[in-house]
Amino acid sequence: MDVNGIGQADNREHIVAVQKNGDGDLTAFQTSSGAVLDYASALQAVQSGQLAGVNVFKGKDGEQYIRGDADGDPTNNLDQLPLF
């Protein structure tokens, strides 16, 4: 990455697989480097800009959640990623 931040999205990891609990809620994430992040660690990584293709939003309950960036392609939504 250069000093202007150009190319940052190309260098950041992205989420390639997920784990879910019995209710279907996302609980952990696997990144493109193979790292496994629990939800809290992934949330921190998204907030610090370390992961591409995802963002954090505040739910109606006031909690913060991870979601995929809206790009019009439902196949890369977090819920649609393979399980690991």
C-alpha positions, -999 to 999 in steps of 0.1 A, spaced: 0 0 0 13 34 -8 12 65 15 -21 76 -1 -38 43 7 -43 34 -30 -45 -3 -34 -55 -10 1 -86 -30 -9 -63 -52 -31 -40 -60 -1 -66 -66 26 -79 -101 35 -115 -110 29 -138 -135 44 -140 -168 25 -160 -191 49 -181 -189 80 -192 -209 110 -228 -207 123 -245 -218 155 -276 -239 158 -298 -208 151 -279 -200 119 -262 -170 134 -226 -163 122 -201 -171 150 -167 -173 133 -150 -164 100 -121 -178 80 -101 -152 60 -83 -155 27 -50 -163 45 -66 -191 64 -69 -173 97 -99 -181 118 -115 -152 137 -142 -154 163 -170 -129 160 -155 -103 184 -121 -105 167 -136 -102 132 -157 -72 143 -125 -55 155 -107 -64 122 -136 -49 102 -137 -17 123 -99 -13 119 -101 -17 81 -82 -50 80 -109 -69 61 -122 -60 27 -158 -65 14 -175 -62 48 -187 -34 71 -202 -30 105 -237 -18 112 -257 -11 143 -288 -33 147 -321 -23 161 -310 -39 194 -281 -14 195 -255 -41 190 -229 -40 162 -229 -66 135 -208 -76 105 -223 -77 70 -211 -79 35 -208 -48 14 -238 -43 -8 -227 -51 -44 -258 -66 -59 -243 -101 -59 -262 -123 -34 -238 -152 -39 -211 -135 -19 -233 -125 11 -218 -138 43 -247 -162 48 -240 -178 14 -203 -184 20 -192 -220 26 -190 -234 61 -158 -245 77 
